[in-house]
């Protein structure tokens, strides 16, 4: 029994001695050349009674944030990309979290 245990320990230790270091991780996307980060364009419009922020990606409007002077902000969102904006208030956004959807490929 001891010989079997000793043989097992030697086999495992031999494997650990021959183990090589892990290869370095691949370069992240931000390190790659030629990759362009997509950032939203924000247009801020100041009015007397409210502030309007328009968010666009590749020229397509996907969200509008309207902040009245003395009221909570509300949002107009294009959830499915058809150009029709749906209304959401600040309290409605939290339980129904909208996950950003970015266009990775378009053909």
Secondary structure, 3 states (H helix, E strand, C coil): CHHHHHHHHHHHHHHHHHCCCCCCCCCCHHHCCCCCCCCCEEEEEECCCEEEEEEEECCEEEEEEEEECCCCCEEEECCCCCCCCEEEEHHHHHHCCCCCCCCCCCC
